[in-house]
Amino acid sequence: MKDNVVGLGVAGCGAVGIRSAFEHFKFGEFDQQVRIVACCDPVPGRAKAAAEKYNVNACYESFEELLADSNVDAVTICSPIGLHYEQGMAALRAGKHIHFNKTMTTQVWQADDIINLAAEKGLKVVASPGQMLYPQAQRTRRIILEEKLGRLGYVYAKHSFSSGIYHLNEQCRTGDDPLTNINPTWYFKNPGGGPHYDVTVYYLHQLVGVLGPAKKVVAISGQQIKEIEFKGERIVSEVDDTSTMLIDFGNSIFATIQAVSVPLPFVCLTPDYFGTEGSIVAEAFNGKPLIYEGEHLPHVTGIHDTMAEKHVFEDIMQLVDLIRLGKPTIVTPEIARHVIEIIEASYKSAEEEKAIHLKTTFEPMALEELLEL
């Protein structure tokens, strides 16, 4: 690390890499803390196009070349989820710190390997999404811990995997050049595709961040969308797109999360909580919003607050502060591992038609760490 500036490598110059890294860091106001020094992408010409557009010094077509670049201190892994474990382990072996885009891995044993190797090497890992960084998530946990909802009765969340509305029509997929013709096929393939790894992961990070580690999962799951079309290409889907999981948090507190294949009106990426003396719906406590005027994620100020993937940008900055300043972060691989186990258990439960008991855990935020109401 030169002059206490983190040299960041972007692994994957697709949708997330562009929106969460290149676009946010192009303004230069964080250049004394972190700079994108290299990028890579296996699609011919894509890394070169990104490097030219965003003034990045080095570009590669292989991840191995990126890891061999001595200017790279840390990588943000923006590749398809099914590649995260392999690339994460390679990065750690190469001595690089890591920010993982969601979801960190697809299986618990993989997450274990990442956590153990990072500890062995003395390297830092941050795993998106950092939902508990949001003021409204912290206040939700405070309200529940202080029993302001009375007895918590149930928690509910839903979202849509209606592929024709979102992933197929993102701006970065509608053009003809390397940065706007990005193919979404991987969203519909195993491992790593499907609604749980793509969207449910947000609900789960907030849910376990608020309620603490879960105990047990029961689920049903199936597939309605057999194939889709993208720019005249037929993509055969391999993933379940219609799933319901029931999560047991102990003390008869249950949460239900549904992923459906049909379009839904806009739904915020947080669960709703219902108690005997009130509710938290759409991030409002009995109708009062839990994020106050002027509040924002720690590094998301000015123009960043108007931009896409600002939460991912914030998670990258959490890693930067952890590397440079040794500043602890609540965006840990341990909470990511627990969420991975819930997702993995839900598919196992659906297949085996039985409840799956969870084994992983993490340390949730203590009351004194949370924002005041």
C-alpha positions as a Python dict, from the first residue, in 0.01 Angstrom:
ca = {
    (1, 'M'): (0, 0, 0),
    (2, 'K'): (159, 326, -116),
    (3, 'D'): (120, 645, 90),
    (4, 'N'): (-157, 477, 291),
    (5, 'V'): (-375, 464, -21),
    (6, 'V'): (-546, 131, -93),
    (7, 'G'): (-488, 12, -449),
    (8, 'L'): (-820, -143, -553),
    (9, 'G'): (-864, -401, -824),
    (10, 'V'): (-1208, -450, -979),
    (11, 'A'): (-1273, -813, -1071),
    (12, 'G'): (-1554, -805, -1325),
    (13, 'C'): (-1642, -500, -1535),
    (14, 'G'): (-2010, -583, -1567),
    (15, 'A'): (-2318, -423, -1417),
    (16, 'V'): (-2210, -421, -1052),
    (17, 'G'): (-1848, -332, -1122),
    (18, 'I'): (-1951, -32, -1329),
    (19, 'R'): (-2222, 99, -1099),
    (20, 'S'): (-2069, 31, -757),
    (21, 'A'): (-1699, 91, -822),
    (22, 'F'): (-1608, 272, -1143),
    (23, 'E'): (-1894, 523, -1133),
    (24, 'H'): (-1853, 610, -766),
    (25, 'F'): (-1475, 642, -764),
    (26, 'K'): (-1449, 843, -1086),
    (27, 'F'): (-1500, 1172, -900),
    (28, 'G'): (-1167, 1145, -719),
    (29, 'E'): (-1265, 1277, -377),
    (30, 'F'): (-1148, 952, -213),
    (31, 'D'): (-815, 936, -401),
    (32, 'Q'): (-618, 989, -80),
    (33, 'Q'): (-782, 678, 64),
    (34, 'V'): (-842, 441, -227),
    (35, 'R'): (-784, 434, -600),
    (36, 'I'): (-887, 184, -865),
    (37, 'V'): (-551, 75, -1004),
    (38, 'A'): (-653, -226, -1214),
    (39, 'C'): (-951, -416, -1350),
    (40, 'C'): (-1015, -746, -1522),
    (41, 'D'): (-1289, -918, -1720),
    (42, 'P'): (-1278, -1232, -1937),
    (43, 'V'): (-1494, -1079, -2212),
    (44, 'P'): (-1251, -954, -2478),
    (45, 'G'): (-1229, -575, -2479),
    (46, 'R'): (-1447, -512, -2174),
    (47, 'A'): (-1173, -446, -1918),
    (48, 'K'): (-990, -231, -2174),
    (49, 'A'): (-1306, -30, -2240),
    (50, 'A'): (-1362, 21, -1865),
    (51, 'A'): (-1000, 122, -1809),
    (52, 'E'): (-1014, 377, -2090),
    (53, 'K'): (-1348, 523, -1980),
    (54, 'Y'): (-1260, 547, -1611),
    (55, 'N'): (-888, 627, -1639),
    (56, 'V'): (-760, 305, -1482),
    (57, 'N'): (-391, 231, -1542),
    (58, 'A'): (-401, -147, -1586),
    (59, 'C'): (-652, -387, -1739),
    (60, 'Y'): (-646, -763, -1779),
    (61, 'E'): (-856, -1041, -1927),
    (62, 'S'): (-774, -1284, -1645),
    (63, 'F'): (-819, -1268, -1271),
    (64, 'E'): (-478, -1425, -1226),
    (65, 'E'): (-313, -1129, -1399),
    (66, 'L'): (-499, -888, -1175),
    (67, 'L'): (-379, -1074, -864),
    (68, 'A'): (-21, -1063, -993),
    (69, 'D'): (-33, -682, -1009),
    (70, 'S'): (171, -554, -715),
    (71, 'N'): (-24, -228, -711),
    (72, 'V'): (-342, -417, -615),
    (73, 'D'): (-384, -431, -236),
    (74, 'A'): (-752, -530, -232),
    (75, 'V'): (-1009, -658, -478),
    (76, 'T'): (-1380, -602, -508),
    (77, 'I'): (-1521, -921, -653),
    (78, 'C'): (-1794, -821, -897),
    (79, 'S'): (-1809, -1149, -1088),
    (80, 'P'): (-2104, -1395, -1101),
    (81, 'I'): (-2177, -1541, -758),
    (82, 'G'): (-2084, -1893, -863),
    (83, 'L'): (-1723, -1775, -907),
    (84, 'H'): (-1689, -1599, -572),
    (85, 'Y'): (-1542, -1888, -375),
    (86, 'E'): (-1277, -1976, -629),
    (87, 'Q'): (-1178, -1615, -683),
    (88, 'G'): (-1192, -1530, -313),
    (89, 'M'): (-956, -1812, -221),
    (90, 'A'): (-719, -1716, -501),
    (91, 'A'): (-718, -1353, -386),
    (92, 'L'): (-639, -1450, -29),
    (93, 'R'): (-358, -1680, -141),
    (94, 'A'): (-220, -1386, -337),
    (95, 'G'): (-227, -1169, -24),
    (96, 'K'): (-516, -944, -125),
    (97, 'H'): (-791, -808, 100),
    (98, 'I'): (-1142, -868, -35),
    (99, 'H'): (-1477, -703, -71),
    (100, 'F'): (-1737, -956, -184),
    (101, 'N'): (-2049, -844, -360),
    (102, 'K'): (-2351, -1041, -248),
    (103, 'T'): (-2363, -1331, -202),
    (104, 'M'): (-2016, -1411, -59),
    (105, 'T'): (-2033, -1783, -150),
    (106, 'T'): (-2310, -2035, -216),
    (107, 'Q'): (-2223, -2293, 51),
    (108, 'V'): (-2125, -2275, 416),
    (109, 'W'): (-1807, -2480, 381),
    (110, 'Q'): (-1688, -2230, 123),
    (111, 'A'): (-1756, -1941, 359),
    (112, 'D'): (-1567, -2129, 630),
    (113, 'D'): (-1267, -2163, 400),
    (114, 'I'): (-1272, -1790, 319),
    (115, 'I'): (-1296, -1687, 684),
    (116, 'N'): (-1028, -1932, 800),
    (117, 'L'): (-779, -1848, 526),
    (118, 'A'): (-826, -1473, 575),
    (119, 'A'): (-755, -1516, 947),
    (120, 'E'): (-449, -1730, 873),
    (121, 'K'): (-314, -1470, 629),
    (122, 'G'): (-407, -1167, 839),
    (123, 'L'): (-623, -1028, 558),
    (124, 'K'): (-948, -834, 577),
    (125, 'V'): (-1280, -944, 429),
    (126, 'V'): (-1600, -742, 397),
    (127, 'A'): (-1908, -910, 252),
    (128, 'S'): (-2207, -720, 112),
    (129, 'P'): (-2479, -629, 173),
    (130, 'G'): (-2411, -421, 484),
    (131, 'Q'): (-2776, -373, 573),
    (132, 'M'): (-2712, -292, 938),
    (133, 'L'): (-2522, 21, 837),
    (134, 'Y'): (-2857, 181, 757),
    (135, 'P'): (-2996, 400, 1038),
    (136, 'Q'): (-3345, 253, 994),
    (137, 'A'): (-3213, -103, 1040),
    (138, 'Q'): (-3034, -10, 1362),
    (139, 'R'): (-3343, 166, 1495),
    (140, 'T'): (-3554, -135, 1407),
    (141, 'R'): (-3329, -353, 1621),
    (142, 'R'): (-3341, -99, 1906),
    (143, 'I'): (-3722, -86, 1895),
    (144, 'I'): (-3746, -464, 1916),
    (145, 'L'): (-3480, -499, 2188),
    (146, 'E'): (-3653, -230, 2393),
    (147, 'E'): (-3987, -407, 2336),
    (148, 'K'): (-4152, -99, 2190),
    (149, 'L'): (-4346, -331, 1959),
    (150, 'G'): (-4465, -523, 2262),
    (151, 'R'): (-4435, -894, 2193),
    (152, 'L'): (-4301, -950, 1842),
    (153, 'G'): (-4558, -1163, 1662),
    (154, 'Y'): (-4434, -1221, 1310),
    (155, 'V'): (-4208, -1086, 1037),
    (156, 'Y'): (-4286, -1089, 667),
    (157, 'A'): (-4112, -999, 341),
    (158, 'K'): (-4167, -1064, -29),
    (159, 'H'): (-4002, -982, -357),
    (160, 'S'): (-4026, -1066, -725),
    (161, 'F'): (-3787, -1251, -954),
    (162, 'S'): (-3976, -1126, -1257),
    (163, 'S'): (-3678, -1138, -1490),
    (164, 'G'): (-3832, -945, -1777),
    (165, 'I'): (-3873, -634, -1563),
    (166, 'Y'): (-3528, -585, -1418),
    (167, 'H'): (-3222, -785, -1515),
    (168, 'L'): (-3301, -824, -1882),
    (169, 'N'): (-3365, -455, -1932),
    (170, 'E'): (-3093, -287, -1729),
    (171, 'Q'): (-2925, -2, -1915),
    (172, 'C'): (-2593, -183, -1922),
    (173, 'R'): (-2753, -460, -2132),
    (174, 'T'): (-2929, -261, -2400),
    (175, 'G'): (-2637, -141, -2614),
    (176, 'D'): (-2378, -289, -2849),
    (177, 'D'): (-2041, -191, -2698),
    (178, 'P'): (-1853, -395, -2432),
    (179, 'L'): (-1986, -186, -2142),
    (180, 'T'): (-2353, -192, -2249),
    (181, 'N'): (-2402, -542, -2395),
    (182, 'I'): (-2354, -732, -2069),
    (183, 'N'): (-2524, -1072, -2082),
    (184, 'P'): (-2741, -1169, -1779),
    (185, 'T'): (-2738, -1546, -1839),
    (186, 'W'): (-2562, -1628, -1512),
    (187, 'Y'): (-2862, -1500, -1311),
    (188, 'F'): (-3054, -1804, -1436),
    (189, 'K'): (-2786, -2069, -1384),
    (190, 'N'): (-2655, -2272, -1090),
    (191, 'P'): (-2463, -2222, -873),
    (192, 'G'): (-2536, -1868, -759),
    (193, 'G'): (-2836, -1774, -970),
    (194, 'G'): (-3195, -1735, -863),
    (195, 'P'): (-3386, -1496, -638),
    (196, 'H'): (-3240, -1597, -302),
    (197, 'Y'): (-2878, -1518, -390),
    (198, 'D'): (-2980, -1211, -589),
    (199, 'V'): (-3243, -1041, -372),
    (200, 'T'): (-3347, -1246, -66),
    (201, 'V'): (-2992, -1199, 61),
    (202, 'Y'): (-3077, -833, 136),
    (203, 'Y'): (-3379, -925, 347),
    (204, 'L'): (-3182, -1191, 530),
    (205, 'H'): (-2888, -966, 619),
    (206, 'Q'): (-3129, -712, 764),
    (207, 'L'): (-3345, -975, 930),
    (208, 'V'): (-3067, -1156, 1116),
    (209, 'G'): (-2898, -823, 1187),
    (210, 'V'): (-3214, -709, 1362),
    (211, 'L'): (-3324, -1033, 1530),
    (212, 'G'): (-2991, -1212, 1573),
    (213, 'P'): (-2891, -1559, 1449),
    (214, 'A'): (-3169, -1788, 1329),
    (215, 'K'): (-3226, -2139, 1461),
    (216, 'K'): (-3413, -2336, 1198),
    (217, 'V'): (-3550, -2315, 842),
    (218, 'V'): (-3847, -2479, 669),
    (219, 'A'): (-3909, -2409, 301),
    (220, 'I'): (-4088, -2497, -20),
    (221, 'S'): (-3949, -2409, -358),
    (222, 'G'): (-4013, -2455, -729),
    (223, 'Q'): (-3961, -2327, -1081),
    (224, 'Q'): (-4219, -2154, -1299),
    (225, 'I'): (-3998, -1977, -1556),
    (226, 'K'): (-3840, -2245, -1775),
    (227, 'E'): (-3669, -2020, -2026),
    (228, 'I'): (-3631, -1654, -2115),
    (229, 'E'): (-3516, -1456, -2417),
    (230, 'F'): (-3244, -1194, -2424),
    (231, 'K'): (-3167, -1012, -2750),
    (232, 'G'): (-3297, -1307, -2947),
    (233, 'E'): (-3098, -1558, -2740),
    (234, 'R'): (-3283, -1840, -2567),
    (235, 'I'): (-3168, -1889, -2208),
    (236, 'V'): (-3277, -2207, -2031),
    (237, 'S'): (-3328, -2131, -1662),
    (238, 'E'): (-3191, -2376, -1406),
    (239, 'V'): (-3303, -2200, -1089),
    (240, 'D'): (-3604, -2205, -861),
    (241, 'D'): (-3787, -1876, -903),
    (242, 'T'): (-4079, -1927, -666),
    (243, 'S'): (-3981, -2001, -308),
    (244, 'T'): (-4108, -1952, 47),
    (245, 'M'): (-3898, -1990, 359),
    (246, 'L'): (-4014, -1992, 722),
    (247, 'I'): (-3733, -1902, 961),
    (248, 'D'): (-3742, -1983, 1333),
    (249, 'F'): (-3554, -1737, 1557),
    (250, 'G'): (-3643, -1912, 1882),
    (251, 'N'): (-3897, -1808, 2145),
    (252, 'S'): (-4174, -1872, 1888),
    (253, 'I'): (-4060, -1580, 1672),
    (254, 'F'): (-4097, -1668, 1304),
    (255, 'A'): (-4026, -1485, 981),
    (256, 'T'): (-4159, -1563, 635),
    (257, 'I'): (-3983, -1459, 314),
    (258, 'Q'): (-4138, -1519, -26),
    (259, 'A'): (-3972, -1492, -366),
    (260, 'V'): (-4225, -1502, -647),
    (261, 'S'): (-4192, -1514, -1025),
    (262, 'V'): (-4469, -1266, -1106),
    (263, 'P'): (-4423, -886, -1109),
    (264, 'L'): (-4489, -699, -786),
    (265, 'P'): (-4522, -329, -710),
    (266, 'F'): (-4207, -174, -564),
    (267, 'V'): (-4108, -337, -237),
    (268, 'C'): (-3825, -200, -19),
    (269, 'L'): (-3552, -453, 56),
    (270, 'T'): (-3637, -485, 424),
    (271, 'P'): (-3884, -705, 613),
    (272, 'D'): (-4193, -577, 796),
    (273, 'Y'): (-4228, -644, 1170),
    (274, 'F'): (-4555, -683, 1360),
    (275, 'G'): (-4599, -684, 1738),
    (276, 'T'): (-4875, -662, 1994),
    (277, 'E'): (-4822, -287, 2038),
    (278, 'G'): (-4718, -169, 1695),
    (279, 'S'): (-4551, -242, 1364),
    (280, 'I'): (-4257, -146, 1148),
    (281, 'V'): (-4374, -141, 786),
    (282, 'A'): (-4170, -5, 495),
    (283, 'E'): (-3912, 120, 747),
    (284, 'A'): (-4163, 326, 944),
    (285, 'F'): (-4248, 266, 1312),
    (286, 'N'): (-4623, 304, 1350),
    (287, 'G'): (-4613, 529, 1044),
    (288, 'K'): (-4307, 736, 1147),
    (289, 'P'): (-4002, 689, 917),
    (290, 'L'): (-3698, 546, 1090),
    (291, 'I'): (-3447, 736, 879),
    (292, 'Y'): (-3431, 1105, 960),
    (293, 'E'): (-3367, 1406, 741),
    (294, 'G'): (-3000, 1448, 654),
    (295, 'E'): (-2900, 1092, 745),
    (296, 'H'): (-2705, 876, 504),
    (297, 'L'): (-2465, 585, 493),
    (298, 'P'): (-2125, 690, 637),
    (299, 'H'): (-1947, 763, 307),
    (300, 'V'): (-2252, 819, 88),
    (301, 'T'): (-2274, 1197, 68),
    (302, 'G'): (-2334, 1448, -207),
    (303, 'I'): (-2375, 1301, -553),
    (304, 'H'): (-2314, 947, -424),
    (305, 'D'): (-2647, 956, -245),
    (306, 'T'): (-2823, 992, -582),
    (307, 'M'): (-2639, 708, -754),
    (308, 'A'): (-2709, 340, -810),
    (309, 'E'): (-2540, 77, -592),
    (310, 'K'): (-2448, 334, -329),
    (311, 'H'): (-2480, 65, -63),
    (312, 'V'): (-2215, -145, -238),
    (313, 'F'): (-1987, 157, -266),
    (314, 'E'): (-2030, 202, 110),
    (315, 'D'): (-1933, -160, 174),
    (316, 'I'): (-1615, -110, -31),
    (317, 'M'): (-1536, 195, 180),
    (318, 'Q'): (-1590, -12, 494),
    (319, 'L'): (-1310, -238, 372),
    (320, 'V'): (-1091, 64, 292),
    (321, 'D'): (-1131, 200, 646),
    (322, 'L'): (-1065, -143, 792),
    (323, 'I'): (-739, -175, 595),
    (324, 'R'): (-613, 181, 641),
    (325, 'L'): (-732, 266, 989),
    (326, 'G'): (-805, -70, 1148),
    (327, 'K'): (-1159, 61, 1198),
    (328, 'P'): (-1395, -228, 1283),
    (329, 'T'): (-1697, -283, 1062),
    (330, 'I'): (-2028, -455, 1119),
    (331, 'V'): (-2023, -579, 757),
    (332, 'T'): (-1857, -908, 845),
    (333, 'P'): (-1807, -1240, 667),
    (334, 'E'): (-1956, -1413, 971),
    (335, 'I'): (-2299, -1258, 919),
    (336, 'A'): (-2267, -1336, 547),
    (337, 'R'): (-2190, -1701, 629),
    (338, 'H'): (-2501, -1726, 846),
    (339, 'V'): (-2716, -1589, 564),
    (340, 'I'): (-2555, -1834, 323),
    (341, 'E'): (-2649, -2117, 557),
    (342, 'I'): (-3011, -1999, 568),
    (343, 'I'): (-3030, -1995, 187),
    (344, 'E'): (-2858, -2331, 157),
    (345, 'A'): (-3084, -2477, 427),
    (346, 'S'): (-3397, -2347, 255),
    (347, 'Y'): (-3320, -2536, -67),
    (348, 'K'): (-3227, -2847, 133),
    (349, 'S'): (-3550, -2821, 332),
    (350, 'A'): (-3757, -2795, 16),
    (351, 'E'): (-3582, -3094, -139),
    (352, 'E'): (-3595, -3316, 170),
    (353, 'E'): (-3932, -3189, 297),
    (354, 'K'): (-3812, -3135, 652),
    (355, 'A'): (-3688, -2865, 887),
    (356, 'I'): (-3317, -2786, 879),
    (357, 'H'): (-3141, -2681, 1199),
    (358, 'L'): (-2873, -2415, 1161),
    (359, 'K'): (-2521, -2438, 1302),
    (360, 'T'): (-2349, -2108, 1224),
    (361, 'T'): (-2377, -1794, 1431),
    (362, 'F'): (-2241, -1440, 1462),
    (363, 'E'): (-2243, -1157, 1716),
    (364, 'P'): (-2528, -912, 1646),
    (365, 'M'): (-2503, -543, 1735),
    (366, 'A'): (-2539, -469, 2105),
    (367, 'L'): (-2798, -218, 2226),
    (368, 'E'): (-2534, 42, 2310),
    (369, 'E'): (-2398, 30, 1954),
    (370, 'L'): (-2732, 118, 1794),
    (371, 'L'): (-2852, 461, 1691),
    (372, 'E'): (-3101, 632, 1919),
    (373, 'L'): (-3465, 674, 1818),
}
